[in-house]
Amino acid sequence: MKIAVAVENNIVSEHFGHCENFCFFYIENNKIISREKVANPGHKPGFLPLFLKEKGINLIIAGGMGGGAVQLFIDNDIEVITGVVGDVEEVINKFLKKELVYTNKICDSHNH
């Protein structure tokens, strides 16, 4: 499994499209095998779901995301978890332990 977490200064970004970087985590047998930081190539409507699909991402974790983006991820067979807050390392470890708390909030404006 390959997970992307939208981050700003190692904290989960409030809005995935405007994040500074994505942290990619390669997971096997519920353990982190490797990680990679990838700069956000830019927020253009419809672009990031395809970009992340091309990178082999299976799951995106973010603080918030618009409904259109959520649907594009779903259409590209990428699971979406939103409403997440906290340090990226703590978030991924809680996810692996099935202890991650999230709201799956959908943003309806860009005032985050």
C-alpha positions in Angstrom: 0.0 0.0 0.0 1.2 3.5 -0.7 -0.2 6.4 1.3 0.1 10.1 0.6 -0.4 12.6 3.5 -0.8 16.3 2.6 1.6 18.3 4.8 2.7 21.8 5.8 5.8 21.8 8.1 5.3 18.2 9.0 1.7 18.8 10.1 -1.3 17.5 8.2 -2.4 20.3 5.9 -5.9 21.7 6.3 -6.5 21.5 2.6 -4.7 18.9 0.5 -4.6 21.0 -2.7 -2.7 23.9 -1.1 -0.2 21.8 0.9 3.5 22.4 0.7 4.4 18.7 0.2 3.0 15.2 0.2 4.7 12.6 2.4 4.5 9.2 0.7 4.6 6.2 3.0 5.2 2.7 1.5 3.5 0.2 3.8 3.9 -3.6 3.8 2.6 -5.9 6.5 1.2 -2.9 8.4 4.8 -1.4 8.7 6.4 1.6 7.1 9.0 0.3 4.6 10.0 3.7 3.4 9.0 7.3 3.1 9.5 10.0 0.6 8.7 13.7 0.5 7.3 15.1 -2.8 6.7 18.7 -3.4 3.1 19.7 -4.4 3.3 20.3 -8.1 0.6 22.9 -7.9 -3.1 23.2 -7.3 -5.0 22.9 -10.6 -8.5 21.5 -10.7 -8.5 17.8 -11.4 -4.7 17.5 -11.6 -3.7 16.2 -8.1 -5.8 13.0 -8.1 -4.3 12.0 -11.4 -0.8 13.0 -10.3 -1.1 10.9 -7.1 -2.6 7.9 -9.1 0.4 8.0 -11.4 2.6 7.8 -8.3 0.8 4.6 -7.2 -1.1 6.1 -4.2 -3.9 4.0 -2.7 -4.9 6.4 0.1 -4.8 10.1 0.6 -4.9 11.6 4.1 -5.6 15.4 4.6 -7.2 17.9 6.9 -9.8 18.9 4.4 -10.8 18.5 0.8 -13.5 19.6 -1.5 -16.3 17.3 -2.6 -15.2 17.4 -6.3 -11.7 16.3 -5.4 -13.0 13.5 -3.1 -15.0 12.2 -6.0 -12.1 12.4 -8.4 -10.0 10.3 -6.0 -12.8 7.8 -5.6 -13.1 7.7 -9.4 -9.4 6.9 -9.6 -9.6 4.1 -6.9 -7.9 6.1 -4.2 -9.4 6.0 -0.7 -9.8 9.4 1.0 -9.5 10.2 4.7 -10.1 13.8 5.7 -10.7 15.7 8.9 -7.2 14.6 10.2 -5.1 16.9 12.4 -1.6 16.4 13.8 2.0 15.6 13.2 2.4 13.5 10.1 4.5 10.7 11.8 2.0 10.4 14.6 -0.9 10.4 12.1 0.6 7.6 10.0 1.4 5.5 13.2 -2.1 5.9 14.5 -3.5 4.9 11.1 -1.4 1.7 11.2 -2.6 0.9 14.7 -6.2 1.6 13.6 -6.4 4.5 16.1 -6.6 7.4 13.7 -9.4 9.8 14.6 -10.9 11.7 11.6 -14.2 13.3 10.6 -14.1 12.9 6.8 -15.1 16.6 6.6 -15.7 18.0 3.1 -14.8 21.6 2.5 -17.4 23.8 0.8 -15.2 26.9 0.5 -11.5 27.8 0.4 -11.6 29.7 3.7 -9.8 27.1 5.9 
